[in-house]
Amino acid sequence: DTLIREHHIARDGTGYPANSDPDKIHTPSRILRIVDEYDELLTGHHTGNPLPVRNALQSLYQQGKKGLLDGALVATFINLIGIYPTYALVELSTGERGIVTANSRDNLLQPTILLIQDAIHQALPEPIPFNFSVLSSHESRP
């Protein structure tokens, strides 16, 4: 009951139930609030305006900075799921598309992907593994 009741309370005390003490919110409730907000941002269930993953994560980060969400837990959440979550479909600047298969803990902006479409979005005969973290800044993308 506590988890469900508390996860609607923001770190600044707004939300419901009203007049709740934000300092007494249990950590699992803070985590659930972040996950619930992330789900809402991605699906747009209440707003009708779903956001791309990147924008949803930016929104969580901003809410953490403003004190609406637990900033430390938001940072941990983003580090755990990565900027590019596993199985997310991504489009490279070249137009090629791939599926994220892993994230680098050292650099969340350099995932490992499996290229599945070329620059004109035609399916590749065989998926091509590609690891951004081993590509030096002087090399070009294959």
C-alpha positions as CSV (number, residue, x, y, z in Angstrom):
1,D,0.0,0.0,0.0
2,T,2.8,2.4,0.9
3,L,4.6,2.1,-2.4
4,I,1.5,2.7,-4.4
5,R,0.3,5.6,-2.2
6,E,3.7,7.4,-2.1
7,H,4.8,7.1,-5.7
8,H,2.6,10.1,-6.7
9,I,4.4,12.5,-4.3
10,A,7.1,14.7,-5.8
11,R,10.3,15.5,-4.0
12,D,9.0,19.0,-3.5
13,G,5.9,17.7,-1.7
14,T,3.5,18.3,-4.6
15,G,1.3,15.5,-5.9
16,Y,-1.0,13.3,-4.0
17,P,-1.9,12.5,-1.4
18,A,-1.8,16.2,-0.5
19,N,0.1,17.5,2.5
20,S,2.6,14.6,2.4
21,D,6.1,15.0,3.9
22,P,8.5,14.4,0.9
23,D,11.3,13.6,3.4
24,K,9.4,10.5,4.5
25,I,8.9,9.0,1.1
26,H,10.5,5.5,1.0
27,T,13.2,4.9,-1.6
28,P,11.2,2.2,-3.5
29,S,8.4,4.7,-3.9
30,R,10.9,7.3,-5.3
31,I,12.1,4.7,-7.8
32,L,8.5,3.7,-8.8
33,R,7.8,7.4,-9.3
34,I,10.7,7.7,-11.8
35,V,9.7,4.5,-13.6
36,D,6.0,5.6,-13.7
37,E,7.0,9.1,-15.1
38,Y,9.3,7.5,-17.7
39,D,6.5,5.2,-18.8
40,E,4.1,8.1,-19.0
41,L,6.6,10.2,-21.1
42,L,7.2,7.3,-23.5
43,T,3.5,6.3,-23.9
44,G,1.8,9.7,-23.5
45,H,-1.0,7.8,-21.8
46,H,-2.3,10.9,-20.0
47,T,-1.1,13.6,-22.4
48,G,-1.6,12.0,-25.7
49,N,1.9,13.1,-26.6
50,P,4.4,10.3,-26.4
51,L,8.1,11.4,-26.4
52,P,11.1,9.7,-28.0
53,V,13.4,8.0,-25.5
54,R,16.0,10.8,-25.6
55,N,13.4,13.5,-24.8
56,A,11.9,11.3,-22.1
57,L,15.3,10.9,-20.4
58,Q,16.0,14.6,-20.8
59,S,12.7,15.4,-19.1
60,L,13.5,13.0,-16.2
61,Y,16.9,14.6,-15.8
62,Q,15.3,18.1,-15.8
63,Q,12.7,17.0,-13.2
64,G,15.6,15.7,-11.1
65,K,17.4,19.0,-11.3
66,K,14.3,20.9,-10.3
67,G,13.7,18.7,-7.3
68,L,10.5,17.1,-8.6
69,L,12.2,13.7,-8.8
70,D,15.2,12.3,-6.7
71,G,18.1,13.5,-8.8
72,A,20.5,10.8,-7.7
73,L,18.0,8.1,-8.4
74,V,17.3,9.6,-11.9
75,A,21.0,9.6,-12.6
76,T,21.2,5.9,-11.6
77,F,18.1,5.1,-13.7
78,I,19.6,6.7,-16.8
79,N,23.0,4.9,-16.2
80,L,21.2,1.6,-15.8
81,I,19.0,1.8,-18.9
82,G,21.4,3.9,-21.0
83,I,20.7,6.8,-23.3
84,Y,20.0,4.2,-26.0
85,P,18.1,1.3,-24.2
86,T,18.8,-2.2,-25.3
87,Y,16.6,-3.3,-28.2
88,A,15.9,0.4,-29.1
89,L,15.8,1.1,-32.8
90,V,18.3,3.8,-33.7
91,E,19.0,5.8,-36.9
92,L,22.6,6.8,-37.5
93,S,23.6,10.2,-39.1
94,T,24.4,8.1,-42.2
95,G,20.7,7.0,-42.4
96,E,21.5,3.5,-41.5
97,R,19.3,1.8,-38.9
98,G,20.2,-0.6,-36.2
99,I,19.1,-2.2,-32.9
100,V,20.9,-1.4,-29.7
101,T,22.4,-4.7,-28.3
102,A,24.5,-3.3,-25.5
103,N,25.7,-0.1,-23.8
104,S,29.1,0.9,-22.7
105,R,29.3,1.8,-19.0
106,D,32.2,4.1,-19.9
107,N,30.3,6.1,-22.5
108,L,26.5,5.9,-22.7
109,L,26.6,7.7,-26.1
110,Q,28.5,4.8,-27.7
111,P,26.3,1.7,-27.7
112,T,26.9,-1.5,-29.6
113,I,24.3,-2.0,-32.3
114,L,23.3,-4.5,-34.9
115,L,22.9,-2.7,-38.2
116,I,19.8,-4.0,-40.0
117,Q,19.2,-1.4,-42.7
118,D,21.4,0.6,-45.1
119,A,21.2,4.4,-45.6
120,I,18.1,4.1,-47.8
121,H,16.4,1.9,-45.3
122,Q,16.8,-1.4,-47.3
123,A,17.2,-4.5,-45.2
124,L,20.8,-5.7,-45.1
125,P,21.4,-9.3,-46.3
126,E,23.1,-10.0,-42.9
127,P,22.9,-7.8,-39.8
128,I,26.3,-6.2,-39.1
129,P,27.5,-5.8,-35.5
130,F,28.9,-2.4,-34.8
131,N,30.5,-1.1,-31.6
132,F,30.9,2.7,-31.4
133,S,33.1,2.5,-28.3
134,V,36.0,0.9,-30.3
135,L,35.7,3.4,-33.2
136,S,38.4,6.0,-32.8
137,S,37.7,9.6,-33.6
138,H,39.9,9.3,-36.7
139,E,38.1,6.4,-38.2
140,S,35.0,6.6,-40.3
141,R,32.0,4.4,-40.0
142,P,32.1,1.3,-42.3
